[in-house]
Amino acid sequence: MTRRVYVCGHRNPDTDSIAAAIGYAELKNRLDDGSTQFVPVRLGVVNAQTQWLLDRSQAPVPVHLPHAYLRVRDVMRTSFPVAERGDPVRTVGLLMASEGIDLVPIVDEDGLLTGLLTERALARRYIRESREASRLDVGTPVSSIVDVLEGELLSGDADVEIRGRVWVQAMHSTAQSKVQRGDVVVIGDRPKATEAALAKGIALLVLSNASRPTDEVLRIAAAQGTCVVVSPLDSYVTSRMITLSEPCRALAEEDPLTVARDDLVRDISEEIKNVHYRAAVAVDGDGRPIGLVTRSDLVNPKPRRVLLVDHGERGQSVPGIEEAEIVEILDHHHIGSIETTLPVTAIFDPVGSTSTLVIERFRQAGAEPAPPTATMLLGAIVSDTVLLTSPTTTARDHAATAYLEWLLRLDAQEFGREMYEQSSDVADVPPADLVTRDIKEYELDGGRTLSVAQIETVGRAVFDRTDELRAAAETHRERREHVLFALMLTDILAQHTRLIVTGNETLAERAFDQPVADGVIELPGVMSRKKQVAPGLLAAAGAG
């Protein structure tokens, strides 16, 4: 069975986060033996720059992964038997035995779930019939009885439905018989007793041990509409088989516990444990069964598997990361608060962009990224390094860029300027959306958190929105109860950042050794959140 690994960047994804997920998933799929499928995902809405790059490269937008908690679809059995309401009980029981399960979903003629047949229901039927006369509680077609007995219909209509008690006529005398009109009688090679049973007005006569009826028995049966069946089995087994011919709907559990494929396992596990059959049926939107979840499926289920790119902080990762299995980390930031339960390959390499690391691994493997992927990776490198001018830029970023320029036959500087110019207009973006578009959260000691967001722009038009952006940042900070919210307004051509701060302004003053004036610190030459802003704030918070 192919296992899935989700390749995901951080929340509020930037261009590098999306491109690295796309590129690394492509490489991993090429190198894998087919046992694993690597799926690039995103943890939020892509920003304007990333969307422009996706459109330009024609790369598909990664699917949204809302969380890494186990869902029903991750643990349910997708291969299981299903019975129709009219199927004989014995047929469904044999399905249980052959499949090694103790329940079978029952569906109607449209395939919609109507109930469950469980081993418990079968056991109760067996106990009941050990204490009182067997009976058919619902109409049972004669054809079903013939099929289960592997017998032969000698007289009567196969479509007739039989309902009533089932008797084994063993005594020679029938004077005290409790057989009533409409019942079923099983009898051996005893013509007189057979005629006496017919006189009661029975609905079905079953001759056991392959006994053949006399012509007189057939004449009487035909005259009064009694069906006659020959069974190759002895009388006891024949009677048992007749009750097992009953439609399974007679024993079905009505209103079974159902779940949806995207329900969280932690939300439905207690319900499954509390229902007596210890299972739930996963159904689609129309109510058709698509999976089974049993108590045994909830014992040590395999967690969802994720490969993290462009981050190593739990607060920046997918919700539920603590319950997931992290298989690898590829990042260019500091080592954060991510914890793993097993040893994994974890790379924290100081280059300007995670996409640089992805390109290096393509080249090490002797592989070339597909053109859409290569375009995404180039855009991510020039974005994260701000056209290769950021202080985080390394010779390896320049080498990766030169390789992609050769591969794509384009100029990285021209391409990067076009990307910034086409995607930097934020005049119509609401301030609440703008301040959280590219935000990263950092966990501090004592359960505290600070946030650093960045808006990269060409020109200083966004600087005119300082007051409304500060108000939106403060609202977000108060709602999340963060110690500090720092918003970088970065003019990439002027290589200048205006830092808007809300919350504990003392941390910012200590980090940059200058006062906060009206919630703002001007930082000429500052371009990088990772290298020039976040480290200072984290150090100041640690010292405080």
SETI-358766 format. One record per residue (C-alpha): z, x negated, y negated. Coordinates in pm, 1 decimal, padded with zeros to 6 digits. Each point is the difference from the previous one (the first is absolute). Layout:
<sites>
SITE        pz        px        py
SITE         Z         X         Y
...
</sites>
This chain:
<sites>
SITE        pz        px        py
SITE   00000.0   00000.0   00000.0
SITE  -00098.2  -00136.0  -00341.8
SITE   00299.3  -00047.3  -00227.3
SITE  -00033.2   00043.3  -00373.8
SITE   00129.0  -00241.1  -00263.0
SITE   00005.9   00112.3  -00361.8
SITE  -00089.7  -00277.9  -00244.9
SITE   00168.2   00092.6  -00323.6
SITE   00066.7  -00148.7  -00339.7
SITE   00279.5   00104.7  -00234.6
SITE   00072.6   00330.4  -00168.3
SITE  -00186.0   00082.5  -00321.2
SITE  -00277.9  -00221.3   00135.1
SITE  -00192.2  -00239.8  -00218.9
SITE  -00342.6  -00144.4   00074.4
SITE   00128.4  -00294.6   00202.5
SITE   00216.0   00227.2   00215.5
SITE  -00293.9   00225.9   00089.4
SITE  -00257.1  -00277.4   00044.3
SITE   00230.1  -00211.2   00216.8
SITE   00070.0   00299.4   00225.9
SITE  -00372.7   00071.8   00037.7
SITE  -00092.9  -00364.4   00056.8
SITE   00278.4  -00094.4   00238.7
SITE  -00051.1   00314.5   00208.3
SITE  -00370.5  -00083.0   00031.5
SITE   00074.9  -00355.2   00114.7
SITE   00271.8   00107.5   00243.6
SITE  -00229.6   00256.8   00160.7
SITE  -00269.5  -00262.8   00048.5
SITE   00239.1  -00242.4   00164.4
SITE   00184.5   00254.1   00216.7
SITE  -00091.7   00062.4   00362.4
SITE  -00024.0   00374.1  -00057.9
SITE   00356.7   00082.7   00099.9
SITE   00106.3   00050.3  -00362.7
SITE  -00156.4   00184.7  -00289.9
SITE   00089.6  -00132.9  -00344.8
SITE  -00021.0   00272.6  -00264.8
SITE   00011.0  -00081.9  -00373.6
SITE   00219.6   00246.3  -00188.3
SITE   00130.6   00055.8  -00350.0
SITE   00345.7   00111.6  -00107.4
SITE  -00105.4   00183.4  -00313.8
SITE  -00284.8   00095.4  -00232.2
SITE  -00232.7  -00287.3  -00087.1
SITE  -00017.5  -00099.5  -00366.3
SITE  -00308.4   00011.7  -00217.7
SITE  -00089.7  -00363.8   00058.0
SITE   00024.6   00030.4   00377.8
SITE  -00200.0   00321.2  -00002.2
SITE  -00275.9  -00167.1  -00202.0
SITE  -00005.0  -00285.5   00250.4
SITE  -00009.7   00238.8   00296.4
SITE  -00292.8   00183.2  -00158.6
SITE  -00179.7  -00324.9  -00084.0
SITE   00048.2  -00150.9   00345.6
SITE  -00053.2   00328.3   00187.7
SITE   00300.6  -00082.5   00214.9
SITE   00180.2   00306.3   00139.9
SITE   00327.5   00098.2  -00163.1
SITE   00283.8  -00077.4   00243.5
SITE   00175.8   00305.8   00137.9
SITE   00334.2   00092.1  -00150.9
SITE   00306.9  -00083.4   00209.4
SITE   00290.0   00208.4  -00134.0
SITE   00263.5  -00157.7   00225.1
SITE   00056.4  -00207.1   00314.3
SITE   00238.9   00240.8   00170.3
SITE  -00096.4   00105.4   00350.6
SITE  -00194.3   00324.3   00009.8
SITE  -00053.4   00240.4   00285.7
SITE  -00354.9  -00131.3   00044.2
SITE   00144.1  -00347.5   00063.1
SITE   00208.3   00106.3   00301.3
SITE  -00162.5   00313.5   00140.5
SITE  -00190.0   00010.8   00324.8
SITE  -00357.8   00098.9  -00063.3
SITE  -00096.1   00032.6   00365.9
SITE   00173.4   00294.6   00164.0
SITE  -00095.0   00310.2   00199.9
SITE  -00034.4   00342.4  -00161.8
SITE  -00000.6   00332.0   00185.8
SITE  -00140.6   00337.2  -00095.0
SITE   00221.7   00307.6  -00000.7
SITE  -00167.6   00141.8   00307.8
SITE   00019.0  -00314.4   00214.6
SITE   00215.5   00044.7   00313.0
SITE   00350.9  -00144.0  -00010.9
SITE  -00079.3  -00216.8   00302.1
SITE  -00302.5  -00155.6  -00171.3
SITE   00212.0  -00095.9  -00300.9
SITE   00278.6  -00128.1   00225.4
SITE  -00245.6  -00228.1   00178.3
SITE  -00111.0  -00128.5  -00341.6
SITE   00359.3  -00091.8  -00079.3
SITE   00036.8  -00185.0   00328.5
SITE  -00326.7  -00189.5  -00029.9
SITE   00063.2  -00100.7  -00362.2
SITE   00367.1  -00081.8   00048.5
SITE   00116.9   00229.5  -00281.2
SITE   00240.8   00291.1  -00005.0
SITE  -00178.3   00237.1  -00236.9
SITE  -00351.6   00120.5  -00073.2
SITE  -00118.4   00172.4  -00321.5
SITE  -00147.9   00346.2   00048.5
SITE  -00291.4   00111.4  -00219.2
SITE  -00191.2   00322.5  -00054.2
SITE  -00372.9   00052.0   00030.7
SITE  -00051.2  -00161.3  -00343.9
SITE   00196.4  -00311.5   00094.7
SITE   00298.5   00090.4  -00219.4
SITE   00347.2  -00087.7   00124.6
SITE   00194.2   00302.4   00130.4
SITE   00274.6  -00154.7   00210.1
SITE   00118.4  -00263.0   00248.1
SITE   00045.8   00005.6   00374.9
SITE   00293.1  -00223.3   00092.8
SITE   00153.7  -00126.3   00320.8
SITE   00314.0   00185.4  -00101.0
SITE  -00187.6   00331.1   00001.9
SITE  -00141.6  -00078.2   00344.9
SITE   00345.2  -00086.9   00129.5
SITE   00145.3   00323.1  -00135.5
SITE  -00272.3   00200.1   00171.9
SITE   00076.0  -00176.3   00327.2
SITE   00374.1   00070.3  -00031.2
SITE  -00062.8   00364.2  -00086.4
SITE  -00216.9   00050.5   00304.3
SITE   00259.6  -00159.6   00225.5
SITE   00240.3   00283.3  -00095.1
SITE  -00223.5   00307.7  -00023.4
SITE  -00338.4   00136.9   00096.6
SITE  -00295.2  -00189.0  -00137.6
SITE  -00215.4   00184.8  -00248.2
SITE  -00296.7  -00034.3  -00229.7
SITE   00127.3   00070.5  -00351.8
SITE  -00340.5   00012.0  -00170.9
SITE  -00337.5   00116.9   00117.5
SITE  -00145.4  -00259.4   00237.0
SITE  -00371.6   00011.3   00090.8
SITE  -00070.5   00023.6   00369.5
SITE  -00251.6  -00278.9  -00046.8
SITE   00281.6  -00236.0  -00108.0
SITE   00200.8   00087.5   00310.7
SITE  -00300.7  -00064.9   00223.2
SITE  -00065.8  -00335.8  -00169.4
SITE   00360.2  -00120.6   00027.4
SITE   00019.7   00106.7   00365.7
SITE  -00344.6  -00145.5   00067.0
SITE  -00048.1   00329.2   00178.2
SITE  -00265.8   00266.4   00039.4
SITE  -00031.2   00340.3  -00167.3
SITE  -00106.4   00258.8   00262.2
SITE   00041.5   00318.0  -00200.6
SITE   00053.3   00101.8  -00359.6
SITE  -00088.9  -00118.7  -00350.0
SITE   00074.9  -00367.2  -00081.0
SITE   00051.1   00086.1  -00366.2
SITE   00277.3   00250.7   00066.4
SITE   00335.0  -00114.6  -00137.2
SITE   00305.6   00035.2   00223.2
SITE   00356.7   00048.9  -00126.0
SITE   00305.5   00068.7   00216.7
SITE   00232.4  -00138.4   00265.7
SITE  -00122.4  -00228.9   00276.7
SITE   00127.6   00078.9   00354.1
SITE  -00025.2  -00182.2   00329.8
SITE  -00011.3   00274.3   00264.6
SITE   00176.8  -00172.8   00289.2
SITE   00186.7   00282.6   00175.0
SITE  -00159.4   00216.8   00270.8
SITE   00141.7   00316.7  -00153.5
SITE  -00125.4   00103.9  -00342.5
SITE   00202.4   00316.2  -00028.7
SITE   00258.6  -00163.0  -00227.5
SITE  -00252.5  -00204.6  -00193.6
SITE   00054.5  -00025.9  -00376.4
SITE  -00368.2  -00050.0  -00063.9
SITE  -00127.5   00222.9  -00280.2
SITE  -00336.2   00105.2  -00134.8
SITE  -00176.1  -00281.1  -00180.0
SITE   00189.2  -00280.7   00176.9
SITE  -00138.0  -00296.8   00193.4
SITE   00064.8  -00033.9   00373.7
SITE  -00048.9  -00314.7   00208.3
SITE  -00025.8   00067.4   00372.6
SITE  -00128.7  -00173.1   00310.8
SITE  -00202.7   00123.8   00300.4
SITE   00177.5   00337.9   00032.9
SITE  -00242.9   00290.1  -00037.5
SITE   00260.0   00280.3   00020.5
SITE   00226.8  -00160.3  -00259.7
SITE  -00305.0  -00061.9  -00214.5
SITE  -00099.3   00368.3   00009.4
SITE   00359.7   00096.4  -00084.9
SITE  -00005.2  -00227.0  -00302.5
SITE  -00328.8   00149.2  -00116.6
SITE   00157.3   00343.4   00024.2
SITE   00243.1  -00104.8  -00273.8
SITE  -00289.9  -00025.3  -00245.8
SITE   00019.0  -00375.9  -00047.7
SITE  -00239.9  -00168.2  -00240.6
SITE  -00061.4  -00316.2   00203.8
SITE   00019.8  -00078.5   00370.1
SITE  -00000.2  -00368.3   00093.5
SITE  -00044.7  -00091.6   00364.9
SITE   00160.9  -00337.3   00075.9
SITE  -00088.2  -00264.1   00259.4
SITE  -00370.2   00091.7  -00034.4
SITE   00062.9   00334.5   00173.2
SITE  -00297.7   00238.3  -00005.5
SITE   00048.0   00368.5  -00078.5
SITE  -00123.7   00280.2   00225.5
SITE  -00282.9   00221.2  -00111.5
SITE   00251.8   00281.6  -00045.6
SITE   00209.5  -00214.3  -00238.0
SITE  -00308.2  -00079.0  -00207.0
SITE  -00100.9   00367.6  -00005.3
SITE   00342.4   00111.4  -00124.3
SITE   00014.5  -00277.9  -00256.4
SITE  -00342.8   00083.5  -00136.5
SITE   00081.5   00367.7  -00017.1
SITE   00313.4  -00048.7  -00212.4
SITE  -00121.0  -00300.6  -00200.7
SITE   00229.3  -00259.4   00155.4
SITE  -00126.7  -00356.2  -00012.5
SITE   00007.9  -00194.3   00325.5
SITE   00020.8  -00378.5   00007.8
SITE   00017.3  -00240.9   00292.1
SITE   00219.0  -00310.3  -00048.5
SITE  -00019.3  -00309.7   00222.2
SITE   00369.5  -00069.7  -00071.0
SITE   00310.7   00130.2   00175.7
SITE   00182.3   00299.6  -00141.3
SITE   00272.0  -00188.8  -00187.7
SITE  -00235.1  -00244.3  -00171.9
SITE  -00245.3   00280.6  -00073.8
SITE   00267.2   00201.8  -00180.9
SITE   00099.9  -00304.5  -00206.1
SITE  -00362.1  -00069.2  -00091.3
SITE  -00054.2   00358.7  -00112.3
SITE   00276.1  -00024.6  -00261.7
SITE  -00144.5  -00334.9  -00108.8
SITE  -00331.5   00177.1  -00060.3
SITE   00152.1   00181.5  -00296.3
SITE  -00149.9  -00091.5  -00340.9
SITE   00201.7  -00280.3  -00158.2
SITE   00058.7   00208.7  -00312.3
SITE   00261.8   00189.3   00204.7
SITE   00226.2  -00306.3   00004.5
SITE  -00103.5  -00160.7  -00328.9
SITE   00250.6  -00096.6  -00267.0
SITE  -00105.9   00194.4  -00306.4
SITE   00011.1  -00142.9  -00353.1
SITE   00012.2  -00365.9   00112.4
SITE   00110.3  -00276.9  -00234.8
SITE  -00303.9  -00128.5  -00188.4
SITE  -00053.0  -00290.8  -00237.2
SITE  -00286.7  -00131.2  -00212.5
SITE  -00163.1  -00334.7   00066.6
SITE   00122.3  -00145.1  -00331.7
SITE   00361.0   00117.9   00030.1
SITE   00249.8  -00286.5  -00008.6
SITE   00157.5  -00078.4   00335.9
SITE   00342.8  -00031.3  -00158.8
SITE  -00034.1   00355.8  -00133.6
SITE  -00081.6   00162.1   00333.4
SITE   00190.0  -00211.8   00253.2
SITE   00320.1   00207.6  -00013.4
SITE  -00194.1   00322.7   00051.6
SITE  -00163.1  -00147.1   00308.1
SITE   00335.5  -00114.0   00136.6
SITE   00156.2   00342.2  -00057.0
SITE  -00265.1   00220.1   00162.2
SITE   00064.9   00037.0   00373.8
SITE  -00341.8  -00129.6   00108.1
SITE   00041.9  -00308.7  -00221.4
SITE  -00353.7  -00000.9  -00136.5
SITE  -00225.1   00123.4  -00278.0
SITE  -00368.2   00083.0  -00009.3
SITE  -00201.6  -00158.0  -00280.1
SITE  -00251.7   00251.9  -00132.7
SITE  -00285.2  -00017.7  -00246.9
SITE  -00036.7   00221.5  -00304.0
SITE  -00133.5   00286.5   00212.4
SITE   00279.5  -00017.6   00256.3
SITE  -00188.8  -00178.0   00278.5
SITE   00201.7  -00254.4   00201.2
SITE  -00102.3  -00359.7  -00070.1
SITE   00297.4  -00193.1   00134.7
SITE   00333.7   00003.1   00179.1
SITE   00319.2  -00166.1  -00117.8
SITE   00277.3  -00019.9   00258.2
SITE   00347.9  -00144.1  -00017.0
SITE  -00115.8  -00305.6   00194.8
SITE  -00264.1  -00066.0  -00267.1
SITE   00282.0  -00032.8  -00254.8
SITE   00181.2  -00272.4   00193.4
SITE  -00087.0  -00336.1  -00156.6
SITE  -00337.5   00109.0  -00140.2
SITE  -00230.3  -00273.3  -00122.2
SITE   00024.9  -00021.7  -00380.8
SITE  -00298.4   00005.9  -00231.2
SITE  -00137.7  -00348.6  -00058.1
SITE  -00076.6  -00140.9  -00343.6
SITE  -00144.7  -00323.1  -00135.6
SITE   00113.1  -00068.5  -00355.0
SITE  -00222.5  -00163.0  -00259.4
SITE   00074.3  -00091.2  -00362.2
SITE   00372.7   00078.7   00017.2
SITE   00322.4  -00089.2   00174.2
SITE   00246.2   00235.9  -00169.2
SITE   00135.2   00302.0   00187.8
SITE   00010.4   00199.1  -00324.1
SITE  -00373.0  -00065.6  -00051.8
SITE  -00100.9   00082.3   00356.0
SITE  -00085.7   00320.4   00180.2
SITE   00286.5   00252.8   00030.1
SITE   00149.9  -00025.2   00347.2
SITE  -00073.6  -00371.6   00030.5
SITE   00347.1  -00045.2   00148.7
SITE  -00106.6   00206.9   00303.5
SITE  -00339.9  -00166.3   00042.2
SITE  -00098.7  -00309.8   00193.1
SITE  -00127.9  -00265.2  -00241.4
SITE  -00256.1  -00211.2   00184.7
SITE  -00094.5  -00243.1  -00278.5
SITE   00046.3  -00069.7  -00371.3
SITE  -00262.6  -00164.7  -00223.8
SITE   00113.3  -00041.0  -00358.3
SITE  -00009.7  -00226.3  -00304.1
SITE   00328.4   00110.6  -00158.8
SITE   00358.8  -00106.8   00061.6
SITE   00173.0   00086.5   00326.7
SITE   00157.8   00340.2  -00057.6
SITE   00233.3   00236.7   00183.3
SITE  -00224.5   00090.6   00294.0
SITE   00173.5  -00031.2   00337.4
SITE  -00164.1  -00013.7   00341.5
SITE   00147.4   00075.5   00341.7
SITE  -00227.4  -00247.8   00179.7
SITE  -00137.4  -00343.4  -00096.9
SITE  -00327.2   00043.8  -00188.5
SITE  -00255.0  -00213.4  -00181.3
SITE   00104.4   00014.9  -00365.4
SITE  -00201.0  -00190.3  -00261.5
SITE   00127.0  -00026.9  -00358.9
SITE  -00253.5  -00238.7  -00150.6
SITE   00002.7  -00083.9  -00375.6
SITE  -00354.7   00081.7  -00103.1
SITE  -00123.2   00231.9  -00271.5
SITE  -00109.1   00285.1   00224.6
SITE   00059.6   00126.4   00351.7
SITE  -00375.8   00048.3   00022.2
SITE  -00034.8  -00378.6  -00022.2
SITE   00208.3  -00025.7   00316.3
SITE  -00221.8   00258.4   00168.2
SITE  -00317.5  -00190.8  -00088.8
SITE   00149.6  -00322.7   00133.0
SITE   00068.6   00169.8   00331.8
SITE  -00355.3   00131.5   00019.0
SITE  -00129.4  -00352.0  -00046.7
SITE   00244.7  -00147.1   00250.9
SITE  -00127.1   00251.5   00255.7
SITE  -00363.8  -00085.9  -00077.5
SITE  -00064.8   00355.6  -00117.1
SITE  -00148.1   00150.8  -00315.5
SITE   00135.7   00319.4  -00156.0
SITE  -00243.6   00289.3  -00029.4
SITE  -00153.1   00028.1  -00350.8
SITE   00220.2   00294.8  -00106.9
SITE   00309.3  -00184.3   00117.9
SITE  -00107.9  -00325.8  -00166.0
SITE  -00052.9   00185.8  -00328.4
SITE   00347.5   00152.4   00024.9
SITE   00156.7  -00338.7   00068.7
SITE  -00176.5  -00165.8  -00291.4
SITE   00107.4   00276.6  -00236.9
SITE   00358.5  -00032.8   00124.3
SITE   00012.1  -00376.8  -00057.7
SITE  -00134.5   00016.5  -00356.5
SITE   00233.7   00295.2  -00066.7
SITE   00317.9  -00161.0   00131.4
SITE  -00078.5  -00334.3  -00169.0
SITE  -00128.1   00166.9  -00319.8
SITE  -00344.2  -00158.5   00019.8
SITE   00155.9  -00316.4   00148.1
SITE   00207.5  -00059.5  -00317.0
SITE   00341.6   00105.4   00126.7
SITE   00257.3  -00276.3   00057.1
SITE   00015.2   00117.4   00361.9
SITE  -00361.5  -00111.1   00053.0
SITE  -00044.4  -00287.2   00245.9
SITE  -00287.0  -00218.1   00115.9
SITE  -00012.8   00216.3   00312.1
SITE  -00069.5   00308.1  -00213.9
SITE  -00285.1  -00186.6  -00168.6
SITE  -00137.3  -00102.7   00341.6
SITE   00018.8   00355.6   00135.0
SITE  -00172.9   00129.8  -00313.0
SITE  -00277.5  -00260.1   00025.2
SITE  -00057.8   00094.2   00364.5
SITE  -00025.1   00370.7  -00085.9
SITE  -00232.5  -00073.4  -00292.8
SITE  -00230.6  -00181.6   00241.7
SITE   00028.3   00273.7   00261.6
SITE  -00065.3   00287.7  -00243.7
SITE  -00240.0  -00184.8  -00231.6
SITE   00184.2   00097.1  -00318.3
SITE   00208.2  -00159.4  -00275.7
SITE   00372.4   00065.4   00034.1
SITE   00074.3  -00022.0  -00374.5
SITE  -00270.8   00249.8  -00093.9
SITE   00102.4   00225.7   00286.7
SITE   00367.2  -00017.6  -00101.5
SITE  -00067.1   00073.5  -00367.3
SITE  -00209.4   00300.8   00097.7
SITE   00280.8   00122.4   00224.4
SITE   00260.9  -00030.5  -00273.4
SITE  -00222.2   00156.1  -00267.2
SITE  -00097.9   00294.4   00218.6
SITE   00352.3   00074.1   00121.8
SITE   00233.2  -00091.0  -00286.6
SITE  -00040.1   00317.1  -00209.1
SITE   00333.4   00178.7   00036.7
SITE  -00015.2   00210.1  -00315.6
SITE  -00004.5   00327.4   00192.3
SITE   00255.3  -00095.8   00268.2
SITE   00337.0   00178.1  -00044.0
SITE   00281.2  -00245.7  -00074.6
SITE   00204.2   00105.6   00305.3
SITE  -00295.3  -00088.8   00224.5
SITE  -00080.1  -00317.0  -00188.9
SITE   00343.4  -00160.2   00023.5
SITE   00016.8   00046.5   00378.5
SITE  -00362.8  -00079.4   00080.8
SITE   00074.0  -00362.0   00094.6
SITE   00374.9  -00024.3   00050.5
SITE   00209.5  -00213.5   00230.9
SITE   00364.7   00050.2   00079.3
SITE   00238.4  -00285.3   00075.5
SITE   00328.4   00047.8   00181.8
SITE   00305.8  -00175.7  -00140.3
SITE   00346.6  -00059.1   00141.0
SITE   00230.9   00298.3   00012.0
SITE  -00277.8   00251.2   00061.7
SITE  -00140.9  -00038.5  -00351.6
SITE  -00372.7   00005.0  -00073.3
SITE  -00224.0  -00110.1  -00286.2
SITE  -00367.0   00078.5  -00056.4
SITE  -00282.1  -00199.8  -00152.7
SITE  -00327.5   00178.5  -00076.5
SITE  -00317.0  -00142.1  -00150.9
SITE  -00297.3   00140.8  -00190.6
SITE  -00286.3  -00247.3  -00034.5
SITE  -00245.9   00081.1  -00275.1
SITE  -00287.0  -00141.2  -00200.1
SITE   00093.2   00041.2  -00365.9
SITE   00321.9   00127.0  -00152.7
SITE  -00057.4   00375.3  -00016.5
SITE   00272.9   00064.6   00256.1
SITE   00246.6  -00190.5  -00218.7
SITE  -00021.5   00289.8  -00249.1
SITE   00161.8   00221.6   00265.5
SITE   00314.8  -00214.8   00022.1
SITE   00243.2   00274.4  -00107.0
SITE  -00122.6   00266.4   00240.5
SITE  -00025.0  -00251.1   00283.9
SITE   00357.7  -00113.3  -00061.7
SITE   00119.2   00361.7   00008.4
SITE  -00181.6   00060.5   00328.9
SITE   00142.0  -00322.1   00144.4
SITE   00354.0   00103.6  -00097.2
SITE  -00045.6   00340.8   00163.2
SITE  -00116.5  -00164.5   00320.1
SITE   00286.1  -00252.6  -00007.6
SITE   00264.4   00268.3  -00047.9
SITE  -00142.6   00213.4   00278.1
SITE  -00000.2  -00293.4   00243.1
SITE   00329.4  -00139.9  -00134.8
SITE  -00143.2  -00349.9  -00038.3
SITE   00182.3  -00273.8  -00187.1
SITE  -00309.3  -00094.4  -00199.6
SITE  -00359.4   00111.9  -00042.5
SITE  -00233.2  -00268.5  -00139.8
SITE  -00357.3   00100.0  -00086.6
SITE  -00255.9  -00276.2  -00065.2
SITE  -00288.1   00087.3  -00234.1
SITE  -00232.7  -00293.3   00065.9
SITE  -00309.7  -00072.0  -00208.9
SITE  -00191.0  -00222.1   00239.8
SITE  -00243.7  -00136.5  -00259.2
SITE   00270.1  -00081.6  -00253.8
SITE   00226.0  -00122.2   00281.7
SITE   00293.8   00182.5  -00153.8
SITE   00260.8   00239.4   00144.4
SITE   00214.1   00248.7  -00185.0
SITE   00304.4   00068.0   00219.9
SITE   00150.9   00345.0  -00042.7
SITE   00353.9   00019.9   00139.5
SITE   00239.5   00288.3   00061.0
SITE   00345.9  -00005.0   00151.6
SITE   00202.7  -00321.9  -00000.9
SITE  -00186.7  -00184.3  -00274.8
SITE   00242.8  -00292.2   00029.5
SITE  -00170.0  -00100.6   00325.4
SITE  -00335.6  -00031.7  -00178.1
SITE   00152.8  -00192.8  -00290.9
SITE   00165.8  -00239.7   00242.4
SITE  -00319.3  -00041.3   00204.6
SITE  -00226.0  -00081.9  -00296.1
SITE   00258.3  -00145.1  -00239.8
SITE  -00093.8   00226.5  -00286.6
SITE   00127.7   00333.6  -00133.9
SITE  -00143.6   00339.9   00078.2
SITE  -00127.8   00165.7  -00316.8
SITE  -00052.9   00377.7   00018.7
SITE  -00024.9  -00027.1   00378.2
SITE  -00269.4  -00270.0  -00012.2
SITE  -00032.7  -00373.5   00060.6
SITE  -00325.8  -00174.2  -00092.2
SITE  -00103.4  -00261.3   00259.4
SITE  -00302.7  -00209.2  -00108.3
SITE  -00172.2  -00172.6   00289.6
SITE   00179.8   00209.1   00261.5
SITE  -00238.5   00157.7   00253.0
SITE   00167.4   00005.5   00340.1
SITE   00263.6   00244.9   00116.3
SITE   00052.5  -00196.2   00319.5
SITE   00047.9  -00343.8  -00156.2
SITE   00096.0   00050.8  -00364.3
SITE   00192.9   00328.2  -00025.2
SITE   00158.8   00114.7   00327.7
SITE   00167.9  -00335.1   00088.2
SITE   00173.7  -00022.7  -00336.2
SITE   00126.1   00357.8   00013.6
SITE   00123.6  -00041.0   00357.0
SITE   00177.1  -00321.5  -00089.0
SITE   00163.3   00162.5  -00304.5
SITE   00110.7   00297.4   00210.3
SITE   00146.1  -00233.6   00261.2
SITE   00185.6  -00199.0  -00262.5
SITE   00139.5   00318.0  -00152.8
</sites>
